[in-house]
Amino acid sequence: MSVITGKQYIERVDKLRTEVWIDGKPVVGKISEHPAFKGVMKSQATLYDIQHDAALKEIMTYPSPSTSEPVGMSYLQPKTKEDLVKRREMIQHWARTNNGLMGRSPDYMNTTIMAFASSSELLKGKKNCFPDHLQSFYEYAREHDLSMTHTFIDPQVNRARFYFENKNEPIAAKIVDRNIEGIIVKGAKLLATQGGITDEILVLSGGEMTDEEGGFAFSIPSNSKGLKFICRESFVGGDSTFSYPLSSRFEEMDSMVVFDNVLVPWERVFYYDNSAVANSFQTMSSFQAFVLHQVISRQIVKTEFVLGMVESIIDTINIKEYQHVIEKVSEIIVALETMKALVIKSEVEAKVDKWGFMRPDSTSLLVAINIFPRTYPRFTEIIQLLSASGLMTVPTELAFQSSIRKDLDQYLQSKGNNAEERVKLFRLAWDLTMSPFGTRQTLYERFFFGDPIRLSSQLYQSYNKEPYVERVKEILE
């Protein structure tokens, strides 16, 4: 096969009839027509269609190593620094269609599977590990242009350092049986973004500290028997792109994934009952380097969008003469250029790993992912501070179609725009920073790659500080 179209993506997901629950009710009929999912599925379909633009073929695709047919560039296993640049350009082209607001656009999971497959040799010869299964699934996903989500977080029952569940009634998803067909999984996992609107779900679980066995990784179709997705409340405010310019198009649902004795066929199991592998594979593989390269590339596009929005607000209400305003915009510029420099640095300082793949510099990307979770909430604050009451005075599209239109035109105009254009801009700012969609975006970026404290600790532990300590010793001696 080859890269799919948006129509094929939607038809494939509709055909699955995945069990999805929202507001206590199962989704019936085509999920692509449900109010909570239709906007984001349409936006995702646009991404797949872009792959078929003849003018963008060299950016979006590359020839399959198996068939020579065009496959998605986000599946490319980079062998050179130029390959890393190609991957970044493709990622950012997709990201600009949604201004980086879709954290689970297909390239994220495509990159994840590519990274795991590129490090599958780590599993070779180890107990209950199947590197050939992982490699086969990567090739299958690449050739069929699969849409994927993933889940790896346990339910937030008890976050004490030492907490052990009753194994007979698991809450966190666990293997409860093994038979000739595969493993049987029961329990739940969080937090599958886009859960229910993808072809597949990748499931990862770490091993327990007190159990030499435990931990697993596999991927299964989203409509597997016994699998269901329980969604949070939808943050789609409505269909109007005037009133809800972002949530109507880019609201990625988050869901709890429940496994009710789900059979995972052996050919889809990557490893199981090996705690050492389960707890080390992500850190020892190229996962972090490649996925952070994708994440930071997207976050750069999102920061560009924030900068454009802030400057538009400044021009609209004419506040550029104030120094504190300029200082706040400069914060965004500094963050943007820092992130851009770090991702380019990761490419320049990339090195070929022991399996022959060009791996971007992890330290540069770890620095970047330590910066963004702290700066993005500040972006939200800056928009609120500069917009002030403008974020409150945001009537809907219906108001402009009513008999009070004359009042709105008179009293909501600005130096830079008429009332309707001004309100459209401020509704955009509101949807990014104050609506349920917007506040979810802030929380999402705070914890996108994990606990910020853990990330800073990882940076500290992995950073080579010894040369600088030696310089201090030298001068003291």
N, C-alpha and C positions, 0 to 999 in steps of 0.2 A: 504493500500500500504506500501511501504518500501523505503529505500534509492534508488535513481535512478542512472543510469549509465550515462556516458558522452554522449553516443549515444542517450539516451532518452532525455537528456537536449537539445541537438542540434535539434533533431526531433521536440520536443515540441515547441521550439522557432520559428523554420522555419514554422511550421504549423499555427502559430498565424497570420502570414502575417501582422504584426504590421505596421502602417504607420510611416515610418522613412524617413527623408529628409536629404541629405548631398550634399553640393556643389550645392544647388538649384534644385536637382533632387531627386525624390522618389526612394528608394531602391526597385528594382523589383527582382522577383525570390527569391531564398533562401538567407536570410541575412547571414547565416553561410558561404556563398561562396563569399561575398562581400569583397574586399581588405581591407576595413576599420575595418571589424569585425571578419574576419575568424581567425586571429591569437589569439585574446583574447578569442574567443569562444572555440577554441581548447584547450587553456590553462585552461579555466574554466571546460571544459569537463574532463580534466585530474583530477581535484579535485574530481569530482563526482565518477570517476573510482576508486580512492584511497579508497573510502568507502567500496569497494568490495574486497579489499585485505584481505585475510583470516588472515594474520599475523598482520594486523592492526585493526581488528574488534573491539577489546576492547578499542582502542584509538579513533577510528573514530565514533563509534555508541554506542547506548544503547537501551535496549528493550523499545518499545513504551508502555506507560501506558495503551493505549487503545487496542492494538492488540498483544503486545509482539514481533512484528516484529522489526528488527533493524531500527532505525531512527537516523538522524544526531546528534552527540554529541553537536553541537552548539545550539540545541533546548533544551538542558537539563536545567530544572529549579533546580538550586543547593540547596540542603538541608543541605549539610555539607561542611566543608573546603576542604575535599578530592574531592568533586564534582567540586569545583572551580579549583583545580589543574588539574582534568581531562579535564575541558573545555580549560584551557590554553595549555595543551599538544596537544590537537586536533587542536586548532587554529594555533599553531606554526608549527605543522606538515604540515598543508596545506600551511602556509606562506612560508615554506622553498622551496616549489616547484616553487615559483615565487620570492623568496628572499624578501618578504614583499612589492613587487611593485604593487600588486593588492589590492588597498584600499577597493574595493567593492567586494571582494571575498564573496561567499554566506554566510559565517559565520557572516559577519557584520550585514546584514539584519535579518538573523535568530536570532541573539542575540537581535536585536532591538525589534522584534515581541515578543520574549520570555519575555523580560523585561517589555514591555507594558502589556502583559497578566498577568504577575506576580504581577502587581499593578492595575489590572482592578477593584479591589474593591474601588479604589478612585472615580470611576465613579458612584458607586451604589447610587441610590436615587437622583441623580442630574438631573436637567432639560436637556432634549434632549441628554442624555447620554445612551449608550447601552453597558454595560460591558460584557453582554452575547455574543454580536456580536464580540467583541474583542477576547474573550476566544475561541469562535468557529473558528474564522479565524486562530488563533495561532495553534489550533489542526489540522485544514485543511492543513495549510502550513507545519506543522511537518510531517503529515502522507503522504503528496504528494511530499515532498522534493522540495518545490517551489523555484525557483530563483526569486529574488526581487530586485528592486531598490527603491529609494524614492526621493521625492522632497519637499522642505519646504521653499525655499528662494524666495522672491518676486523680480521681475525684477528691475534692478538698475536704476530707472528713476530719483528719487530725494531723496537723502539721508539726507535731512534736518530732524531735530528731529520731526517737525510737518509737515506732508505732507498728504494731503487727496485727494483721487482720485474722479473723476466723477463716481458715482455709476452706471450710465446708460451705460457707456462704460468702463468697468473695464479693467485695464492692469493686475494687480495682480489677480490671480484666486479667484473668489468669488462665493458664492451661489446666483444665480439669480432667482431661483424658487424652490418650493417644491410642490410635488404632491403625489398622492396615491402610485406611484411606487418608489419614492425616491427624492433625491435632484438633482438640475440641476446646473452644475458648468461651468462658463465661465471665460476666461482670461488665464494667463500664470504663470508658475512657473519655477524657475531655481533650481538646476543645477543637473539634473539627470545623475549621472555617471552610465555607462552601460545602459542608456536609450535605449529601443528598443530591447535589447537582453535578456530580462528577462520575466518570466511568468506574473509577477504582478508589480504594482507600488503603493507604500504607499505614500499618500499625506497628509501633515500636514500644517495647517495654523493657525496663531495666530489671536485673535480678535482685532478689532480696538479700540483705546483708547476712541473714542467718541461714540461707539456703544455697547450697552449692549449685543446685539446679535453679531453674527459673529464668525469666527473661526470654524474649522472642522478638522476631521481626518477620513480617509477611505482608503481602498485598493480596486483596481479594476484590471481586466486583462489588459495587455498592449495593446491589440487590441480592446479595448472598442470603440464604435462608437463615432466619434467626437474628439478622442484623437490622437494627433500626436507629434512626437519627431523631433525637428529641431536641427541637430548636428552642432558642430563646424567643422572646417577643421580637417581632419584626420592627426595624427602625425606618422602614419605608414610610415617609410621611404622606405620600400620595403620588399620583401619576404626573402631576404638573411639574415640568422642568423649570418653570418660573418660580413656583412656591417651594419646591424641593429639588433644587438643581443637582444635588449630589446623591442623596439617598434614593431618589427615584431611578438612578442609573447604576450606582456602585455599591449598594449595601450588600456586603458579603455576610451571609448568615453564619452564625456560630452554633454548634450543636454538640450535645452529649451523644456519644456512640455507645449503644447497648448491645452486648453480645449475649444472646440467649442460646447457649450451647451451639455456637457457630462452628461448623466444620471447615477447617482450612486445609485444602488438599496438599499433600507433601510437596508437589512441584511448585507450590506458591510459598513454602516456608523457606526463609533465608537462614535462620538459625533458631534454636530453641533449647531450653534446659542447659544453658551455659551462661552462668552469671558473669563470668569474667569477660566474655565476648560482649554480652548485652550491655555491660557497664563501660566498655572501652571502645567499642567500634566507632561510635560517632566522633570521639576525640582523636583516635588514632588514624582514622581514615581521612580522606581529603574533603569530607563533608563540610567542615567548618569553613575552610578556605574558599571553596567554590560557591557555597550557598551565601556566605557573607558578601562575596563579590557581586552576586545577584541582588541581594538585599540593599547594599549600599548604593548600587547603581540606580535602583528604583527610588530610594530615599532622596537621592540628588534631584531627581525629577520632581518629587514632591516638594522639596525645598524651593526649587525654581517657581513652582506654582504659588507657594506662600509668598514669595518675594513679589511676584506679579500682582497678587491680590492686594498686598499691603500698599504697594506703590499706586495701584488704582484707587484705593480708598483715600490716600493722601491727595491725589490729584482731584478727586471728586469733591471733597469738602475743603480743599485748599488749606492744608495745614503744614505745608512744607517749610514755612518760615520759622517754625519752632525747632530749637536745637535738640530737645529731647526726642522729637519725632525722628530726626535724622539719625540720632544715636541708636534708636531702636531698629531702624531699617538696617543700619550698619551691622548690627548683631546678626541679622539674617544673612547678609552678604558674607560676613566672616565665616559663618557656619557652612554656607554653600561652597565657598572656595576651599575651605578646609576639607570638606567631604570629597570634593572633586580631586583635590591634590592627593588625598590618601588612597583613593581607588586607582588613580594613575600610578602612584608610587607602588601599589601592590602589583601592578602589571610590570612596571620597569624592573622591580626587584624579584620577580617571579623566578622560580627554579624548577627544573625537571625533577619530579619525584622518582622513587626507586622503581616505579612501574612505567616510567616513560611519559608521564603526563605533565604538562606545564602548570604548576600550582601557584596561584598568586600568593604574595607574601602575607602570611596570616597576621603578623604583628600590626601591619598597617591597617588591616581590616578590623582587627580587635580594637584598635584605637578609635576607629570610626564608629563602631557599634557601641562603644562606651560614650561617645559624644551625643549621638542622635537621640537616645531615650531621655536625655537631659535637656536638649535644645528644643525638641518638638513641643513639649508642654509650654515652653517659653514663647514659641511662635504663636500658640493659641492665646496666651496672655497678651502678647503685643497687639494682635488683631483686636482683642477686646478693649484694650486700653486706648487704642487709636480710634476705634469706632464709637466707643462710649454709647450714648443713647441711640445712635444709629442702628445698633443691633436689636433695639427694642421696637423701633418704629418701622416695622417691616410687614405691611399688609400683604395679603395673598393676591394671586392672580385674579381670583373672583372679585376682589374688592375693586380692582381696576376695570372690571367689566360691569360694575354696578352704577347706580345713580350718584354715588359719592365721588365718581372719577374726577369731577371738577375740583373738589376740595383737595383730593390727593395731589393733583397736578399743581395746585397753587402752593400747598404747604410742605410738600416733600421734595420739591426741586432742590438742586444744589448748584454751586458755581460751575461745576463741570458737566452736569447731566440734567436732563429733564427728570421728572418724578419717577416715571416708570423705569428708566434705565438706572437711576440711583437705587431704587428699591431692589431691582434685580441683583445689583452688585452686593448690597448689604444682606440680601437673603442668601446669597452664595457664601458670604462671610459667616453668617449665622449658621448655615448648614454645616460648615466646616468646624465651627468652634463651640456652638451652643446647643444644637439639636441633639437628640439621642445618637444619631449617626456620627456627629462631630465629636461628642464626648467619648464615644466608643473608639474613634480614630486615635484620640489622645492616649487612652488606656492601652490600646493595641500597640502603639509605638513605644510606650514605656516598657512593655514586657515582650516585645516582638521576638527577641532572641534569648529570652530568659530573664531572670532576676538581675537587675543592674548591679547589685552588690556582688553577686557571683561573677558577673562578667568582669568587674574591676579586679576582683581577686584573681581571676584567671589571667588577666593581663599582667598583673604584678608577678605572679608565679612564673609565667612563661617568658617574661622580658629579661634579657641578658643585661644585668646591672653591673656585673663584675668588672668590666673595663673601666667604668667610672669610679668604682671603689678603689681600684688600683691606682688611679691618678691621685686620689686623696692620700693614699698611703705613701705614694712617692714624695709628695710635697711635705708630708709630716716627717719623713725620714731625712 
